[in-house]
């Protein structure tokens, strides 16, 4: 058993963190414009899959996505980007790696299909519309078709229509394409590989979410140190510090559950369900504490904390409600007990 | 490469231990929690050199790696041996590492063989009626008089005092104002003149712990572990081991959630119950993930950071929620809730002993989040 990154892996994660930290800061609207271009320019757009560095194992990719989460990049990547990155951790050989790299090279991709389901239906030959997170500006559209083997198809037609959802978060949108202008790239994968790919996507996104939750805790801790009431920092009062300790514990447990789930030899059915439930629960806990302990300022758009809150709220429901993952875990254990 | 897979050596060891446990742990001792049964299991383990496997070989251990030790714990757990509840646990897993870190060569030569041979059964004298979470305010005193310390005061929540023949205790040898710097770690025999104890009846009906009274108890001067006035670091070493003890309990918690899952068999449309069960399982499995990480870090010689505190904060709450769910499901199903009722009660002190949840939160928030200590009321 080994759950530690070696020196080379730690170096790469440190490099990733430096790059992500240097990406353009939030603008006045709370957005990070041109992030995708910045990531492409920095050579980190593909996250889980980089041709020069070689395809990353899922465990290391999780560390990269966690670092991205720390810099609030969680929702800069669409559900499709997570799936494509997950796909990249599964393909080993050319030309598949080149195909996936090509799919990731320009802009964040939207993978058509309803990304809200607990099992993400990436095989959906007839899909024309996708509900997605992270669709901002120009995007690429993909779909995966099961044609006896998996085909990754890129949309070449007219620019897709991106309609923002009437939600508080600007990152949620409906994406629609018309016509049938797809460029297929056949992969050496079958539909039987999809559950594993979807699971990897789920775990990579969970890692990004925990990175975001950890950063939110740091932000809240800093606020609690600087905000004084009754002559002392509010972070000195047990009502505040104990709640933040609980958030710290939940984040720590969730990250370690993710490490256990992405590691070789993990139970591929239950471990991802455990990790996903704990990650979303921890992230929501971070959000609640962040909103509460920033006081009135947490309800304004003047501090970046609101971006963390919305990222967690959006992200927590991506790939499906975490309650559904808990129910799936319970049901699986009941069936195993029979 | 992150991996949960075991090396060939680990796989071989697991197979050996599985076969050994099946052969040597009798059916009538499995899943028993009474003192006599647990002691009998300890004797079997001791006879086969499996009691202190992580101790260095020079002290009679087998110097097993953290992973091999965990494998042994898991395989014993499979046949219902809960090492965390065994009479030897306090001496082997808690005091042993503290002695090895702080005791003199003479003390090691005297105590460790006796602990291994189960000649000494320990109880822990830390908490007092007026010193619970605020352990550094303890009032039991030890005054040097010639070649002896004279101990006066009392301890409470002393697990297994009625079975122990030795006690390790924190006593005040300095002034109260010195707080933790005036505390010394003493070891002495429970049969010493001037020691009395009173078992305390628990809400579960048992009496696992006692109140212990010291009335001019004479303790040899040499029975100090570490330095006089330097007992606090010894106690912290000991508590660090104790706070990792959740890993010994996972098998028993897993058995409980599997029993709960089995009770829902045939209810394929019980969505709400499945969700609640899944939440409880996820929390217990989160504890298992923490345990794996601790073992991985120990194996790699890495810094555990806040993991001991997070572990001690997490697993009791996970277990308490699981037992509460079991009790709710059992009563809602109109099945006999006795076992879950008992388990619910029995799980309550888990978030108190070994440093309460509130103490763990203080440590996490102050040491690892860098938040200030709570304002103290002016006196």
Boltz contact constraints between the chains, C-beta under 6 A:
constraints:
  - contact:
      token1: [A, 1]
      token2: [B, 4]
      max_distance: 6.0
  - contact:
      token1: [A, 1]
      token2: [B, 67]
      max_distance: 6.0
  - contact:
      token1: [A, 1]
      token2: [B, 296]
      max_distance: 6.0
  - contact:
      token1: [A, 2]
      token2: [B, 3]
      max_distance: 6.0
  - contact:
      token1: [A, 2]
      token2: [B, 296]
      max_distance: 6.0
  - contact:
      token1: [A, 3]
      token2: [B, 2]
      max_distance: 6.0
  - contact:
      token1: [A, 3]
      token2: [B, 293]
      max_distance: 6.0
  - contact:
      token1: [A, 3]
      token2: [B, 296]
      max_distance: 6.0
  - contact:
      token1: [A, 4]
      token2: [B, 296]
      max_distance: 6.0
  - contact:
      token1: [A, 4]
      token2: [B, 300]
      max_distance: 6.0
  - contact:
      token1: [A, 59]
      token2: [B, 2]
      max_distance: 6.0
  - contact:
      token1: [A, 221]
      token2: [B, 369]
      max_distance: 6.0
  - contact:
      token1: [A, 232]
      token2: [B, 375]
      max_distance: 6.0
  - contact:
      token1: [A, 233]
      token2: [B, 372]
      max_distance: 6.0
  - contact:
      token1: [A, 235]
      token2: [B, 371]
      max_distance: 6.0
  - contact:
      token1: [A, 236]
      token2: [B, 372]
      max_distance: 6.0
  - contact:
      token1: [A, 236]
      token2: [B, 374]
      max_distance: 6.0
  - contact:
      token1: [A, 236]
      token2: [B, 375]
      max_distance: 6.0
  - contact:
      token1: [A, 238]
      token2: [B, 374]
      max_distance: 6.0
  - contact:
      token1: [A, 241]
      token2: [B, 365]
      max_distance: 6.0
  - contact:
      token1: [A, 241]
      token2: [B, 371]
      max_distance: 6.0
  - contact:
      token1: [A, 242]
      token2: [B, 361]
      max_distance: 6.0
  - contact:
      token1: [A, 244]
      token2: [B, 365]
      max_distance: 6.0
  - contact:
      token1: [A, 244]
      token2: [B, 369]
      max_distance: 6.0
  - contact:
      token1: [A, 245]
      token2: [B, 361]
      max_distance: 6.0
  - contact:
      token1: [A, 245]
      token2: [B, 364]
      max_distance: 6.0
  - contact:
      token1: [A, 245]
      token2: [B, 365]
      max_distance: 6.0
  - contact:
      token1: [A, 248]
      token2: [B, 364]
      max_distance: 6.0
  - contact:
      token1: [A, 249]
      token2: [B, 310]
      max_distance: 6.0
  - contact:
      token1: [A, 249]
      token2: [B, 313]
      max_distance: 6.0
  - contact:
      token1: [A, 249]
      token2: [B, 314]
      max_distance: 6.0
  - contact:
      token1: [A, 252]
      token2: [B, 310]
      max_distance: 6.0
  - contact:
      token1: [A, 253]
      token2: [B, 286]
      max_distance: 6.0
  - contact:
      token1: [A, 253]
      token2: [B, 290]
      max_distance: 6.0
  - contact:
      token1: [A, 253]
      token2: [B, 314]
      max_distance: 6.0
  - contact:
      token1: [A, 256]
      token2: [B, 289]
      max_distance: 6.0
  - contact:
      token1: [A, 256]
      token2: [B, 290]
      max_distance: 6.0
  - contact:
      token1: [A, 256]
      token2: [B, 293]
      max_distance: 6.0
  - contact:
      token1: [A, 257]
      token2: [B, 286]
      max_distance: 6.0
  - contact:
      token1: [A, 257]
      token2: [B, 289]
      max_distance: 6.0
  - contact:
      token1: [A, 260]
      token2: [B, 289]
      max_distance: 6.0
  - contact:
      token1: [A, 260]
      token2: [B, 292]
      max_distance: 6.0
  - contact:
      token1: [A, 263]
      token2: [B, 2]
      max_distance: 6.0
  - contact:
      token1: [A, 263]
      token2: [B, 3]
      max_distance: 6.0
  - contact:
      token1: [A, 263]
      token2: [B, 4]
      max_distance: 6.0
  - contact:
      token1: [A, 264]
      token2: [B, 3]
      max_distance: 6.0
  - contact:
      token1: [A, 264]
      token2: [B, 5]
      max_distance: 6.0
  - contact:
      token1: [A, 265]
      token2: [B, 3]
      max_distance: 6.0
  - contact:
      token1: [A, 265]
      token2: [B, 4]
      max_distance: 6.0
  - contact:
      token1: [A, 265]
      token2: [B, 5]
      max_distance: 6.0
  - contact:
      token1: [A, 266]
      token2: [B, 4]
      max_distance: 6.0
  - contact:
      token1: [A, 274]
      token2: [B, 282]
      max_distance: 6.0
  - contact:
      token1: [A, 274]
      token2: [B, 285]
      max_distance: 6.0
  - contact:
      token1: [A, 277]
      token2: [B, 282]
      max_distance: 6.0
  - contact:
      token1: [A, 278]
      token2: [B, 282]
      max_distance: 6.0
  - contact:
      token1: [A, 278]
      token2: [B, 286]
      max_distance: 6.0
  - contact:
      token1: [A, 323]
      token2: [B, 275]
      max_distance: 6.0
  - contact:
      token1: [A, 326]
      token2: [B, 275]
      max_distance: 6.0
  - contact:
      token1: [A, 326]
      token2: [B, 278]
      max_distance: 6.0
  - contact:
      token1: [A, 326]
      token2: [B, 279]
      max_distance: 6.0
  - contact:
      token1: [A, 327]
      token2: [B, 271]
      max_distance: 6.0
  - contact:
      token1: [A, 327]
      token2: [B, 274]
      max_distance: 6.0
  - contact:
      token1: [A, 327]
      token2: [B, 275]
      max_distance: 6.0
  - contact:
      token1: [A, 327]
      token2: [B, 278]
      max_distance: 6.0
  - contact:
      token1: [A, 329]
      token2: [B, 278]
      max_distance: 6.0
  - contact:
      token1: [A, 329]
      token2: [B, 281]
      max_distance: 6.0
  - contact:
      token1: [A, 330]
      token2: [B, 274]
      max_distance: 6.0
  - contact:
      token1: [A, 330]
      token2: [B, 277]
      max_distance: 6.0
  - contact:
      token1: [A, 330]
      token2: [B, 278]
      max_distance: 6.0
  - contact:
      token1: [A, 331]
      token2: [B, 274]
      max_distance: 6.0
  - contact:
      token1: [A, 333]
      token2: [B, 261]
      max_distance: 6.0
  - contact:
      token1: [A, 333]
      token2: [B, 281]
      max_distance: 6.0
  - contact:
      token1: [A, 334]
      token2: [B, 261]
      max_distance: 6.0
  - contact:
      token1: [A, 334]
      token2: [B, 264]
      max_distance: 6.0
  - contact:
      token1: [A, 337]
      token2: [B, 258]
      max_distance: 6.0
  - contact:
      token1: [A, 337]
      token2: [B, 261]
      max_distance: 6.0
  - contact:
      token1: [A, 337]
      token2: [B, 262]
      max_distance: 6.0
  - contact:
      token1: [A, 338]
      token2: [B, 265]
      max_distance: 6.0
